[in-house]
Amino acid sequence: MQQFNERHVDGVVVVAAVGAIDMLTAPQLQDLISDAAARRPAGLIIDMTDVDFLGSAGMQVLMTTRKHIGDGTRFAVVADGPATSRPLKITGVSDFVELFSTLDVALTNFATDSAD
């Protein structure tokens, strides 16, 4: 099964992850995110709905992305539950990265902002 995939929804790049994001898989995720960010999309969402483990290497990917993403690209993460949103909140990553509970909520929020 594919660990990560990318799709486009109304000018927003959605990178979906499945399974564990740990020291073995985080470099692959970072490469995919970096390639997507280099195209300077209006928005970039990392969908962790199907992630069952988020290690420190995965959180580092999110912080690195937040640090290096261009001003013209909005960045957010979809994370809900003990495996994803809880570690992001406990470690303080959620103070620097927008979190949404579902992909639909994130996409609706991004679309609302771009309409303003």
Summary of the structure (lengths in Angstrom):
residues: 116
radius of gyration: 12.8
end to end distance: 39.1
largest distance: 40.4
contacts: 365
relative contact order: 0.18
helix: 41%
strand: 31%
